[in-house]
């Protein structure tokens, strides 16, 4: 499929991807579909089977035995080892298949957070950075579920600024153990974890170091289970280290390497969180469709009403678009891993570097995926009306549980700034992406063929609009950079405006490429037309978001003639998209109503 040597994270903004090189969910293998069904069946049997009211009422502070029982059943199916190599007792799934797991396990509500910590942040530092001895000692137990894993980074004074943590590690006089002292908070699985990945500062080092810490080492005290807005059935505690003695061989990677580990593991966590958000958005859409088709008002199902179809169509469209970008990115990460391995990199280095390659896309997916989930759960309650506020339908739980996704794995504000900051770093520091040449070419391109109404061919108008969104980012980022120079990094509102343009361009392009590939492969007309409506609706919405973000950015740094000229150029790139959004939403909604669930 793709030529791996051409894959560069973030390069979508300056390149036009060939549809033949894009992976789409319709290409899932039989094995991937089987894993998807297995995880879905597990959630429905072992979690939904308890009854929605019981699940909604689960609380780690009083229902730990139930949570441990679900965890044990997941372990029996091998779900704790999805990201661990077979030689250590895991399933050894490739990255994209692991994303399928993350999407489907979202049906497990709070339990998705529990097992997500086990399979991602709690174990991947060992998978990617551990020595052979460390892997052999800990990964088999984590894969089997015998060892519960947790990740201890955040502190009361160190959240988004993770490297400012105060937890200390001092080598004892014998040189055999590090003595760790400090406090960690918001530790998922902390209440019953056996192994912690702990970040601490050795002496006065600039950067943190990372350690594998067993609860059995002693010197570890746990706080009470936190009382939270959502994900109540997920254990979340403070962890206190009081002269905890950690053998020197349990240092991960090298001294001062912890902050780098944290950043790279977060790339994995972000895209997996986006996968869970897609799963949650689809679930909210399905439940809303089911209720809307059964609820009779004014003599007919409320699904017949345009106001309800507007919500259903929007939910399905958001899930479709984010899903398109999700699996496109996951596949590219796998391809990049294979490229690095072929070039002679070790397993550890290839895994780490392939994730780092797509840090920009992972940040975009985290932001737009979590905000799609927020929309779907909020409007899901609205579709249910008063029943949505009741615990018995489960919608209020989805609303509460989904709220955390805009906070953890880096807040959406941090991730917005990260996506733009990382792109600029690759453009102007490491020179990995030739943003400068692309930016210089924008005025010339604008003077020639920028009018989407002149485009010919299947979805040619939409293709031109997406390309214009990319040019819009190049135009506004360059203009802001020329005016503000190094001060741009401090103008966070403008950077977030740029991030929204960048993000919408990537998600819209991914959805567009998916439909164009399906058209090239000759799928049925009905399937193609429904998905075409979804991509047209998403592009319509993306254009509106980009237009507003552009206006805000320009008005925030420019005035007078400069403002007028830049805005005129931007207006040329954001000409009105001549579609009927009402009809598009209704078409997507009616596809969902016909299927009785999320339609794609």
WOKALIN-V804837 format. One record per residue. RES is the residue in one small letter. OMEGA is omega in whole degrees, 0 to 359 (none if undefined). D_FIRST is the distance of its C-alpha to the first C-alpha in Angstrom with 1 decimal. Layout:
RES_OMEGA_D_FIRST ; RES_OMEGA_D_FIRST
This chain:
x_181_0.0 ; x_169_3.8 ; x_188_6.6 ; x_183_8.9 ; x_179_11.9 ; x_185_11.6 ; x_175_11.7 ; x_178_15.3 ; x_180_17.0 ; x_185_19.2 ; x_178_17.9 ; x_185_17.1 ; x_180_20.8 ; x_182_20.7 ; x_174_17.3 ; x_186_16.0 ; x_174_12.3 ; x_183_10.4 ; x_181_9.9 ; x_183_6.7 ; x_185_5.2 ; x_175_7.6 ; x_178_8.2 ; x_183_11.5 ; x_178_14.3 ; x_179_14.5 ; x_179_11.5 ; x_178_13.7 ; x_177_14.4 ; x_180_18.0 ; x_180_18.7 ; x_178_17.6 ; x_178_19.8 ; x_178_22.6 ; x_178_22.7 ; x_181_22.8 ; x_180_25.7 ; x_181_27.5 ; x_178_27.7 ; x_180_28.8 ; x_178_31.4 ; x_181_32.7 ; x_182_33.3 ; x_183_35.0 ; x_190_37.1 ; x_182_38.1 ; x_178_38.2 ; x_181_38.6 ; x_177_40.9 ; x_185_43.4 ; x_185_44.0 ; x_180_42.8 ; x_179_46.2 ; x_180_46.2 ; x_180_42.7 ; x_182_43.7 ; x_179_46.8 ; x_180_45.3 ; x_184_46.3 ; x_182_45.6 ; x_181_49.2 ; x_183_50.6 ; x_184_47.9 ; x_180_46.4 ; x_178_47.1 ; x_181_45.0 ; x_178_42.1 ; x_179_42.3 ; x_177_42.4 ; x_179_39.2 ; x_180_37.6 ; x_179_38.9 ; x_176_37.4 ; x_179_34.0 ; x_180_34.5 ; x_178_35.3 ; x_181_31.9 ; x_186_30.2 ; x_180_29.1 ; x_185_30.6 ; x_185_28.2 ; x_184_24.7 ; x_184_23.8 ; x_182_25.8 ; x_181_24.7 ; x_182_26.0 ; x_178_28.4 ; x_176_30.2 ; x_181_30.4 ; x_180_27.4 ; x_177_24.5 ; x_182_22.0 ; x_172_19.4 ; x_189_16.2 ; x_183_16.5 ; x_177_14.8 ; x_175_16.9 ; x_177_19.8 ; x_176_19.4 ; x_176_19.8 ; x_182_23.0 ; x_178_24.2 ; x_185_23.8 ; x_181_25.7 ; x_175_28.3 ; x_177_29.4 ; x_179_31.3 ; x_177_33.6 ; x_183_35.2 ; x_182_36.9 ; x_177_35.6 ; x_178_32.1 ; x_180_33.6 ; x_183_35.3 ; x_176_32.4 ; x_177_30.0 ; x_179_32.3 ; x_187_32.2 ; x_183_28.5 ; x_189_27.6 ; x_182_30.2 ; x_184_32.7 ; x_185_30.7 ; x_175_27.7 ; x_177_30.1 ; x_179_31.1 ; x_187_27.5 ; x_187_26.3 ; x_185_29.7 ; x_171_31.9 ; x_178_33.4 ; x_180_33.1 ; x_179_36.6 ; x_179_35.8 ; x_182_32.8 ; x_183_34.8 ; x_190_37.7 ; x_188_36.1 ; x_178_32.7 ; x_179_33.9 ; x_177_36.5 ; x_180_34.2 ; x_181_31.6 ; x_184_34.5 ; x_177_36.1 ; x_175_39.2 ; x_175_38.7 ; x_186_38.1 ; x_177_36.4 ; x_186_37.1 ; x_188_36.2 ; x_180_39.2 ; x_188_38.6 ; x_177_40.4 ; x_179_44.1 ; x_181_46.8 ; x_184_46.7 ; x_178_43.0 ; x_177_40.4 ; x_176_38.0 ; x_190_39.7 ; x_185_38.6 ; x_179_39.7 ; x_182_43.2 ; x_184_43.8 ; x_179_47.3 ; x_188_46.7 ; x_175_48.0 ; x_182_47.5 ; x_179_50.3 ; x_180_50.5 ; x_185_53.7 ; x_178_56.3 ; x_181_55.3 ; x_184_51.8 ; x_185_50.5 ; x_167_49.4 ; x_178_48.3 ; x_185_50.5 ; x_176_48.6 ; x_178_50.4 ; x_185_49.2 ; x_175_48.0 ; x_181_44.7 ; x_182_44.1 ; x_184_41.7 ; x_179_40.5 ; x_183_38.5 ; x_185_39.5 ; x_184_42.3 ; x_179_45.0 ; x_180_43.9 ; x_175_41.5 ; x_184_42.2 ; x_179_39.9 ; x_166_39.5 ; x_189_37.2 ; x_179_39.9 ; x_182_39.8 ; x_182_43.0 ; x_177_44.4 ; x_181_46.0 ; x_182_49.2 ; x_181_48.7 ; x_177_45.1 ; x_184_43.2 ; x_178_40.2 ; x_170_40.1 ; x_181_39.4 ; x_183_37.8 ; x_170_39.5 ; x_187_39.0 ; x_177_42.2 ; x_176_43.6 ; x_181_46.0 ; x_179_48.2 ; x_183_48.8 ; x_181_51.3 ; x_181_52.2 ; x_176_49.9 ; x_182_51.3 ; x_173_49.6 ; x_178_50.5 ; x_175_50.9 ; x_180_48.0 ; x_173_47.2 ; x_192_48.2 ; x_175_45.2 ; x_182_44.3 ; x_186_41.4 ; x_186_39.4 ; x_182_42.9 ; x_175_41.9 ; x_179_39.9 ; x_179_42.1 ; x_183_42.6 ; x_166_45.4 ; x_179_46.7 ; x_182_46.7 ; x_179_49.5 ; x_182_49.6 ; x_183_53.1 ; x_178_53.3 ; x_184_50.3 ; x_183_50.1 ; x_180_46.6 ; x_183_46.2 ; x_181_44.9 ; x_178_42.2 ; x_171_40.7 ; x_180_39.7 ; x_181_36.0 ; x_180_34.3 ; x_178_37.2 ; x_180_40.1 ; x_182_39.2 ; x_187_35.5 ; x_182_35.8 ; x_177_35.1 ; x_177_31.8 ; x_182_30.9 ; x_182_31.9 ; x_182_29.8 ; x_178_26.6 ; x_178_27.2 ; x_176_27.8 ; x_177_24.2 ; x_181_23.2 ; x_183_26.2 ; x_182_25.4 ; x_177_22.0 ; x_174_23.4 ; x_177_26.4 ; x_178_24.2 ; x_177_22.8 ; x_178_26.4 ; x_176_27.3 ; x_178_24.9 ; x_180_26.4 ; x_179_29.8 ; x_177_29.3 ; x_180_28.1 ; x_179_31.1 ; x_178_33.5 ; x_181_32.2 ; x_181_32.7 ; x_178_36.1 ; x_178_37.2 ; x_181_36.3 ; x_182_38.2 ; x_184_41.2 ; x_179_41.2 ; x_181_41.3 ; x_184_44.1 ; x_182_46.2 ; x_174_48.8 ; x_182_50.6 ; x_174_52.8 ; x_178_52.4 ; x_180_48.6 ; x_180_45.5 ; x_176_44.6 ; x_177_41.0 ; x_186_42.7 ; x_181_43.6 ; x_181_41.6 ; x_178_42.2 ; x_179_40.4 ; x_177_37.6 ; x_181_37.0 ; x_181_36.3 ; x_180_34.2 ; x_180_32.0 ; x_178_31.6 ; x_183_30.7 ; x_180_28.0 ; x_179_26.5 ; x_179_26.4 ; x_181_24.8 ; x_184_22.1 ; x_181_21.3 ; x_177_21.4 ; x_180_19.3 ; x_180_16.5 ; x_183_16.6 ; x_184_17.2 ; x_169_14.1 ; x_182_11.9 ; x_181_13.8 ; x_178_14.0 ; x_179_10.3 ; x_176_10.4 ; x_177_13.5 ; x_180_12.1 ; x_179_9.4 ; x_176_12.6 ; x_180_14.7 ; x_177_12.8 ; x_181_13.2 ; x_178_16.8 ; x_180_17.5 ; x_179_16.4 ; x_176_18.7 ; x_179_21.5 ; x_177_22.0 ; x_176_23.7 ; x_182_22.3 ; x_183_24.5 ; x_181_23.6 ; x_179_19.8 ; x_182_20.2 ; x_185_22.6 ; x_178_20.9 ; x_176_17.4 ; x_179_19.5 ; x_181_21.7 ; x_184_18.8 ; x_179_18.3 ; x_181_22.0 ; x_181_22.3 ; x_178_19.9 ; x_179_21.5 ; x_178_24.9 ; x_182_24.0 ; x_179_22.7 ; x_183_25.9 ; x_187_28.1 ; x_177_26.8 ; x_181_26.0 ; x_179_29.5 ; x_172_31.2 ; x_178_29.6 ; x_179_31.0 ; x_178_34.3 ; x_186_34.5 ; x_181_33.6 ; x_178_36.1 ; x_181_38.8 ; x_174_38.5 ; x_175_38.2 ; x_181_41.7 ; x_177_42.8 ; x_180_41.7 ; x_182_43.7 ; x_181_46.6 ; x_179_49.3 ; x_177_47.6 ; x_180_44.6 ; x_181_47.1 ; x_181_48.1 ; x_189_46.7 ; x_180_46.6 ; x_180_43.6 ; x_182_41.3 ; x_180_40.3 ; x_177_42.5 ; x_178_40.9 ; x_178_37.4 ; x_181_38.9 ; x_182_40.4 ; x_183_37.6 ; x_186_35.1 ; x_184_37.2 ; x_186_36.4 ; x_177_32.7 ; x_182_33.7 ; x_185_35.6 ; x_192_34.1 ; x_184_31.2 ; x_180_32.8 ; x_179_34.4 ; x_177_32.6 ; x_178_34.8 ; x_182_33.7 ; x_174_30.0 ; x_181_30.4 ; x_178_32.1 ; x_183_29.6 ; x_179_26.6 ; x_181_28.6 ; x_180_30.2 ; x_178_27.1 ; x_180_25.6 ; x_177_28.9 ; x_181_29.0 ; x_180_25.7 ; x_191_26.8 ; x_177_30.4 ; x_182_30.8 ; x_178_27.8 ; x_180_26.6 ; x_181_22.9 ; x_183_22.4 ; x_181_24.4 ; x_184_25.9 ; x_180_29.1 ; x_180_27.9 ; x_181_26.1 ; x_180_29.3 ; x_182_31.5 ; x_186_29.6 ; x_181_30.1 ; x_179_33.7 ; x_179_32.9 ; x_181_30.0 ; x_182_32.3 ; x_182_34.9 ; x_189_32.8 ; x_178_30.3 ; x_185_30.1 ; x_183_31.6 ; x_182_29.1 ; x_177_31.7 ; x_186_31.1 ; x_180_27.4 ; x_178_26.3 ; x_184_23.6 ; x_181_21.9 ; x_180_22.3 ; x_178_23.0 ; x_181_25.9 ; x_178_23.9 ; x_179_21.3 ; x_179_24.3 ; x_179_25.8 ; x_177_22.9 ; x_177_22.8 ; x_176_26.6 ; x_178_26.3 ; x_179_24.4 ; x_179_27.1 ; x_177_29.7 ; x_181_28.7 ; x_180_28.8 ; x_187_32.2 ; x_180_33.9 ; x_179_32.7 ; x_180_33.9 ; x_179_37.1 ; x_179_37.9 ; x_179_37.1 ; x_183_39.4 ; x_188_42.2 ; x_182_41.9 ; x_184_40.5 ; x_180_40.5 ; x_181_42.3 ; x_183_39.1 ; x_180_38.0 ; x_179_41.3 ; x_190_40.9 ; x_179_38.7 ; x_180_39.1 ; x_178_37.6 ; x_179_34.7 ; x_173_34.0 ; x_179_34.2 ; x_180_31.5 ; x_180_29.4 ; x_176_29.7 ; x_180_28.5 ; x_182_25.6 ; x_180_24.7 ; x_178_25.1 ; x_182_22.9 ; x_181_19.9 ; x_180_20.6 ; x_179_21.3 ; x_181_18.2 ; x_178_16.0 ; x_180_18.1 ; x_180_18.0 ; x_179_14.2 ; x_182_14.2 ; x_178_17.0 ; x_178_15.7 ; x_177_12.5 ; x_179_15.0 ; x_180_17.2 ; x_181_14.7 ; x_173_14.2 ; x_177_18.0 ; x_183_19.1 ; x_182_22.8 ; x_182_24.8 ; x_180_26.5 ; x_183_23.5 ; x_183_22.0 ; x_178_25.3 ; x_180_25.9 ; x_175_22.6 ; x_178_23.3 ; x_179_26.7 ; x_182_25.3 ; x_177_23.0 ; x_178_26.0 ; x_181_28.3 ; x_179_26.2 ; x_176_26.0 ; x_180_29.7 ; x_180_30.5 ; x_179_28.2 ; x_179_30.0 ; x_179_33.4 ; x_181_32.5 ; x_180_31.3 ; x_180_34.4 ; x_179_36.8 ; x_179_35.2 ; x_179_35.6 ; x_180_39.2 ; x_182_40.0 ; x_182_38.5 ; x_180_40.3 ; x_183_43.5 ; x_180_43.4 ; x_187_43.5 ; x_174_44.7 ; x_177_47.9 ; x_184_49.7 ; x_179_48.2 ; x_179_45.2 ; x_182_44.4 ; x_183_45.1 ; x_181_42.9 ; x_180_39.8 ; x_178_40.1 ; x_177_40.5 ; x_179_37.3 ; x_179_35.5 ; x_179_37.0 ; x_181_35.5 ; x_183_32.0 ; x_177_32.8 ; x_182_34.4 ; x_180_35.1 ; x_189_32.3 ; x_173_34.1 ; x_179_33.1 ; x_185_35.3 ; x_179_34.3 ; x_182_36.8 ; x_179_35.5 ; x_179_31.8 ; x_180_32.9 ; x_180_35.0 ; x_178_32.2 ; x_180_29.9 ; x_181_33.0 ; x_173_34.0 ; x_178_30.6 ; x_179_31.3 ; x_179_34.9 ; x_180_34.0 ; x_184_31.7 ; x_184_34.2 ; x_170_31.5 ; x_195_28.6 ; x_189_27.0 ; x_none_23.2
